[in-house]
Amino acid sequence: MRVAIVTGASSGIGQSAAIQLAKRGSGVILTYGNNHSGALETVESIEKVGGTAVALPLDVGRSETFPAFRASVVAALGDTWHRDTFDSLVNNAGFARMAMFEDTSEELFDGFMRVLLKGPFFLTQTLLPLLADGGAIVNTSSNSALPSGLEPGYSAYASMKGGLDVLTRYMAKEFSSRGIRVNSVAPGSTRTRLADNAFERFPEVIPLLAAKTALGRVGEPDDIGMVIATLLSEEGRWITAQNIEVAGGYNL
Ligand SMILES: NC(=O)c1ccc[n+]([C@@H]2O[C@H](COP(=O)([O-])OP(=O)(O)OC[C@H]3O[C@@H](n4cnc5c(N)ncnc54)[C@H](OP(=O)(O)O)[C@@H]3O)[C@@H](O)[C@H]2O)c1
């Protein structure tokens, strides 16, 4: 059985990607930060569609914990799937906070850097020996790093996502010798728990964002999760080093 690892799958885009991968026949190792009950909810949804999932805690901002995480992955692969490798990795965990350039503290900048850029870099490095030849990776970027998604208040966040877009291409180049494909998705505004559940706290922004979106609504987690699962599947086998905007035509 194929096995995928999805980081940040206790809610939102990662939760959807984990369920969509399970629906396509993949076992899933999913990670969570603080939201253990959300992770259990994801496991339950996967089991409901006949899949198998294991939830593991992981702080993507603390690279010193990655070797211990790899040991947990090895144990889960052996115990649950009788395998010593996995097939797909989704570097999805992340957080956002709006801050104008003048108000961005070094602490916030460093937090974005650790979670959004350094985390995916070194987590992938740590897990790469376990990723099977012919496997695939999707990094969750953001349309804030593209001209079409540029809005004030995201200079530090989007700079890290832009770095992730470049990293995606370098990973694709270097891992191609093992047949491993690497792509990123660039979601637009998507109704998740991002930014301390901003969509629930400020529902008045939803119609404003919908009005700027050609397809006339904000994104839902499955809009992105289905693309991630497709890129990782057989259907995506000739796609590598791409950053796919998944934003319903934001600012089109
Ligand atoms: N929603 C949007 O509009 C949008 C647009 C563009 C890009 N994105 C990107 O999409 C990705 C997923 O976000 P989302 O929108 O689905 O938001 P979400 O519902 O808040 O989910 C974020 C996930 O990341 C996890 N996470 C956050 N910080 C972490 C850390 N330091 N270590 C480990 N896990 C961590 C969270 O875990 P816990 O809650 O368990 O702590 C949660 O599972 C992020 O990379 C985000 O930047 C989102």
The ligand as a Gaussian input file, in Angstrom:
#p B3LYP/6-31G(d) Opt

LIG

0 1
 N       -5.840000      29.389000       4.296000
 C       -5.293000      30.184000       3.413000
 O       -5.900000      31.174000       2.980000
 C       -3.913000      29.868000       2.869000
 C       -3.487000      30.553000       1.721000
 C       -2.218000      30.282000       1.219000
 C       -1.402000      29.354000       1.853000
 N       -1.835000      28.705000       2.975000
 C       -0.916000      27.746000       3.606000
 O       -1.580000      26.517000       3.781000
 C       -0.924000      25.769000       4.804000
 C       -1.971000      25.150000       5.714000
 O       -2.669000      26.172000       6.401000
 P       -4.263000      26.192000       6.565000
 O       -4.754000      27.354000       5.820000
 O       -4.821000      24.859000       6.319000
 O       -4.373000      26.626000       8.119000
 P       -4.763000      25.837000       9.434000
 O       -6.159000      25.314000       9.341000
 O       -4.415000      26.782000      10.542000
 O       -3.766000      24.598000       9.468000
 C       -2.405000      24.761000       9.760000
 C       -1.813000      23.427000      10.139000
 O       -0.415000      23.601000      10.364000
 C       -0.100000      23.164000      11.664000
 N        0.999000      23.960000      12.232000
 C        1.070000      25.291000      12.378000
 N        2.255000      25.640000      12.923000
 C        2.936000      24.484000      13.123000
 C        4.199000      24.150000      13.644000
 N        5.049000      25.084000      14.116000
 N        4.566000      22.847000      13.667000
 C        3.739000      21.899000      13.233000
 N        2.526000      22.127000      12.734000
 C        2.136000      23.406000      12.677000
 C       -1.378000      23.295000      12.469000
 O       -1.305000      22.419000      13.587000
 P       -2.052000      22.653000      15.000000
 O       -3.256000      23.493000      14.747000
 O       -2.331000      21.250000      15.447000
 O       -1.060000      23.341000      15.895000
 C       -2.407000      22.870000      11.438000
 O       -2.461000      21.469000      11.338000
 C        0.025000      26.744000       5.508000
 O        1.350000      26.484000       5.078000
 C       -0.431000      28.104000       5.005000
 O        0.611000      29.041000       4.999000
 C       -3.080000      28.944000       3.476000

